[in-house]
Amino acid sequence: MTSNETKRIITLDGPAGSGKSTVATILAKRLGYLHADSGALYRSLTVACIDQIGAGQSVEDFGNRFSQSKVNPESFQFRVDYENGQQLHFLNEVELGQRIRSLEVTERIRFIADDLAFRNRVNQLLRDLSKKTSIIVDGRDIGTVVFPETEYKFYLDADVHTRAVRRFSELQESGISDTTLESIEKQISLRDEQDRNRKIGALRIPEKAILIDTSNIDRDMVVSGILAHLQQQF
Ligand code: DC
């Protein structure tokens, strides 16, 4: 923890599969900061909604249920904890594990991510955390909406195919094999569209962010590039 030092906030935004989460994990270790994964918070709250109102017969059915039942994000017994640098999500004191990465959740998340009350709950969790320690936060609207005042902003991008290949191997590594590369590529394009056109918290390049295209460079180069920028700024 860095309670006696200046608490810094580093933001890392970008589309699905741009490598943000992996890069943020490595950077957090190198700097001794906490890595907060905002996408995982939206995913966990989506699980909470599915448990409360059911997954529905289809994605659209779930969307209808969600808007009709006016789910209150404050009604869940939900908490986040950090153990050995890992963000853990507890719903009714049960850790959600890899369930948050399932296709069922990924397909339904947009309804939760489009909802102002849910966005406020996630943003509040992140802001509370930033008061306790230095953090590196990855997401879509972190540098634009959640922490617009921080000096340390990065935006990672990569072409759709590269991102799909990365996401596919990540899922395979974590033992999820309910999908194909082709369907991931379609899903990512669809998510790009949803993430960029969301009425609130849309994916945008934050003002003054350092832009990094990761299509043709590996993870270690991204990490060292970001560290070099930070060393100049600190
Ligand atoms: O980073 P991820 O793929 O786990 O994020 C899942 C979804 O959560 C993403 O498609 C949109 C939503 N999200 C968001 O709306 N705002 C954020 N800051 C992070 C994620």
Residues whose N, C-alpha, C, O or C-beta is under 5 A from the ligand:
A	BS01	DC	A16 S38 G39 A40 Y42 I109 A113 G139 R140 D141 I142 R191 G201
